[in-house]
């Protein structure tokens, strides 16, 4: 007489049998296997390629003067009139070259562009890590239609784990309460599966990498 067994009981029976049988680990070196292929590209080049692939904009500058020249061109191109910057060291640079910006959150609901620092740049996927530890806080990288990130060459790392190590070395036990990873402009395809950029945040992301910064 054939035993009447449900599919659930059959599955549990197979699991019990598998647990009782001793087998060698089919992947003994899994933890030592690299997740990604080794890349010989320069980090700056790899980051620029990956950022561009996710619709971001990469601008390399040798010094602060080149940064001012480039941001003036962007302001003219996009007709920016309300540009906000709350980072003291960036404010000092902008003030030195008489670049107009808002130091406070006056009329912030009309903000067109926000300039912030960052914690790290991830070359592997073109991502930017920001935190609330900087003076820009949480709002300046989210609300304005255009987000401008200023980074130093020493802030580029290959992977996320390297970025976390960089942040830990910087802050020690006083880690930021908020870390956010930005990979290009915000995007959604919820409506009729049509990709829309800037649906829930900045429509454009500009990353300035400055070799000699302050």
C-alpha positions as CSV (number, residue, x, y, z in Angstrom):
1,X,0.0,0.0,0.0
2,X,1.4,3.4,-1.0
3,X,2.1,5.8,1.8
4,X,-0.1,8.9,1.6
5,X,2.3,11.8,2.2
6,X,1.8,15.5,1.6
7,X,4.2,17.7,-0.3
8,X,5.1,19.5,3.0
9,X,6.0,16.2,4.7
10,X,8.0,15.1,1.7
11,X,10.0,18.3,1.8
12,X,10.7,18.0,5.5
13,X,11.7,14.4,5.0
14,X,14.2,15.4,2.4
15,X,15.6,18.2,4.7
16,X,16.0,15.7,7.6
17,X,17.8,13.3,5.3
18,X,20.1,16.0,4.0
19,X,21.0,17.1,7.5
20,X,21.9,13.6,8.6
21,X,24.2,13.0,5.6
22,X,27.7,14.3,6.0
23,X,29.0,16.0,2.9
24,X,32.1,17.9,2.0
25,X,31.7,21.7,1.6
26,X,31.2,22.2,-2.2
27,X,32.6,25.8,-1.9
28,X,35.5,25.6,0.6
29,X,37.2,28.8,-0.6
30,X,34.0,30.9,-1.0
31,X,35.0,33.5,1.5
32,X,38.4,34.0,0.0
33,X,37.0,34.4,-3.6
34,X,36.8,38.0,-4.7
35,X,33.3,39.3,-5.4
36,X,34.4,41.4,-8.4
37,X,37.1,41.0,-11.0
38,X,40.3,42.8,-10.4
39,X,40.4,46.2,-12.1
40,X,43.7,47.9,-13.1
41,X,42.0,51.2,-14.0
42,X,42.9,54.3,-12.1
43,X,40.2,55.0,-9.4
44,X,39.4,58.4,-10.8
45,X,38.9,57.1,-14.3
46,X,36.7,54.2,-13.0
47,X,34.6,56.5,-10.9
48,X,34.1,58.9,-13.7
49,X,33.0,56.0,-16.0
50,X,30.6,54.5,-13.5
51,X,29.1,57.9,-12.5
52,X,28.5,58.8,-16.1
53,X,26.8,55.4,-16.6
54,X,24.2,56.2,-14.0
55,X,23.5,59.7,-15.5
56,X,25.8,61.6,-13.2
57,X,28.2,64.4,-14.2
58,X,31.9,64.3,-13.4
59,X,34.2,67.3,-13.4
60,X,37.8,67.1,-12.6
61,X,39.6,70.3,-11.4
62,X,43.2,70.8,-10.5
63,X,42.5,73.6,-8.0
64,X,39.8,75.9,-6.6
65,X,40.1,78.4,-9.4
66,X,39.2,75.7,-12.0
67,X,36.2,74.7,-9.7
68,X,35.0,78.3,-9.7
69,X,35.3,78.6,-13.5
70,X,33.3,75.4,-14.0
71,X,30.6,76.2,-11.5
72,X,30.2,79.7,-13.1
73,X,29.6,78.0,-16.4
74,X,27.0,75.6,-14.9
75,X,25.2,78.5,-13.1
76,X,25.0,80.3,-16.4
77,X,23.8,77.2,-18.3
78,X,21.1,76.3,-15.8
79,X,20.2,79.9,-14.9
80,X,20.8,79.3,-11.2
81,X,19.9,82.2,-8.9
82,X,19.4,80.5,-5.6
83,X,22.5,78.4,-4.8
84,X,22.9,77.2,-1.2
85,X,26.1,76.2,0.6
86,X,26.4,75.6,4.3
87,X,29.9,74.2,4.6
88,X,32.3,76.8,6.1
89,X,35.4,75.8,4.1
90,X,33.3,75.9,0.8
91,X,31.8,79.2,1.8
92,X,35.3,80.5,2.3
93,X,36.3,79.4,-1.2
94,X,33.2,80.8,-2.8
95,X,33.5,84.1,-1.0
96,X,37.1,84.5,-2.0
97,X,36.1,84.5,-5.7
98,X,32.9,86.5,-5.0
99,X,30.6,83.7,-6.1
100,X,27.0,84.4,-5.0
101,X,25.3,81.9,-2.7
102,X,23.1,81.6,0.3
103,X,24.7,80.9,3.7
104,X,21.4,80.3,5.5
105,X,18.2,78.5,4.7
106,X,16.3,81.7,3.8
107,X,13.8,81.0,1.0
108,X,15.1,77.4,1.0
109,X,11.9,76.2,-0.6
110,X,13.0,78.0,-3.8
111,X,16.5,76.4,-3.8
112,X,17.8,75.5,-7.3
113,X,21.2,74.1,-6.4
114,X,22.9,72.8,-3.2
115,X,26.7,72.5,-2.8
116,X,27.9,69.9,-0.3
117,X,31.0,68.0,0.7
118,X,31.0,64.2,0.9
119,X,32.5,61.4,3.0
120,X,33.7,59.2,0.1
121,X,33.4,58.3,-3.6
122,X,32.9,54.7,-4.6
123,X,34.8,53.9,-7.8
124,X,33.2,50.5,-8.3
125,X,29.7,51.9,-8.9
126,X,30.1,55.6,-9.2
127,X,28.4,56.3,-5.8
128,X,28.8,59.2,-3.4
129,X,28.5,58.8,0.4
130,X,27.3,61.8,2.3
131,X,26.5,62.1,6.0
132,X,24.7,64.4,8.4
133,X,28.0,65.1,10.2
134,X,28.9,67.8,7.7
135,X,27.3,71.3,8.0
136,X,25.1,70.6,5.0
137,X,23.1,68.1,7.1
138,X,20.4,66.0,5.5
139,X,18.5,68.6,3.5
140,X,21.0,70.1,1.1
141,X,21.7,66.9,-0.8
142,X,18.0,66.0,-1.2
143,X,15.8,69.1,-1.7
144,X,17.4,71.3,-4.5
145,X,16.9,70.2,-8.1
146,X,20.7,70.2,-8.6
147,X,23.1,68.6,-6.2
148,X,26.8,69.6,-6.5
149,X,29.3,67.4,-4.6
150,X,32.8,68.6,-3.8
151,X,35.4,65.8,-3.2
152,X,39.2,65.5,-2.8
153,X,41.2,62.9,-4.6
154,X,42.0,61.2,-1.3
155,X,38.3,60.4,-0.8
156,X,38.1,58.0,-3.8
157,X,38.1,54.3,-2.7
158,X,37.3,51.1,-4.7
159,X,34.4,49.6,-2.7
160,X,31.9,50.3,0.0
161,X,33.9,48.5,2.7
162,X,36.8,50.8,1.9
163,X,34.6,53.8,2.4
164,X,33.3,52.6,5.7
165,X,37.0,52.1,6.8
166,X,37.7,55.7,5.7
167,X,34.7,57.0,7.7
168,X,35.7,55.0,10.8
169,X,39.2,56.3,10.6
170,X,37.9,59.9,10.4
171,X,35.3,59.8,13.1
172,X,36.4,57.0,15.4
173,X,33.7,56.2,17.9
174,X,31.7,59.4,17.0
175,X,30.2,58.0,13.8
176,X,27.6,60.0,11.9
177,X,24.0,59.0,12.7
178,X,23.1,59.1,9.0
179,X,25.0,57.8,6.0
180,X,23.5,58.0,2.6
181,X,24.7,56.4,-0.7
182,X,23.8,58.5,-3.8
183,X,24.2,56.7,-7.1
184,X,23.3,59.2,-9.8
185,X,20.1,61.3,-9.8
186,X,17.0,59.8,-8.1
187,X,15.0,57.6,-10.5
188,X,11.8,55.6,-10.7
189,X,10.0,53.5,-13.3
190,X,6.8,53.0,-11.4
191,X,4.6,54.8,-13.9
192,X,4.2,52.6,-17.0
193,X,7.7,51.3,-16.6
194,X,9.1,54.6,-18.0
195,X,12.4,55.7,-16.3
196,X,12.0,59.2,-14.8
197,X,15.1,61.0,-13.3
198,X,14.7,63.3,-10.4
199,X,11.3,62.0,-9.3
200,X,12.2,61.9,-5.6
201,X,15.2,64.2,-5.3
202,X,17.7,66.1,-7.4
203,X,17.3,65.9,-11.1
204,X,21.0,66.4,-11.7
205,X,24.1,65.3,-9.8
206,X,27.5,67.0,-10.4
207,X,30.6,65.6,-8.7
208,X,33.6,67.9,-8.7
209,X,36.9,66.1,-7.9
210,X,39.5,68.8,-6.9
211,X,43.1,67.8,-6.8
212,X,44.4,70.7,-4.7
213,X,41.5,71.8,-2.5
214,X,41.9,74.3,0.3
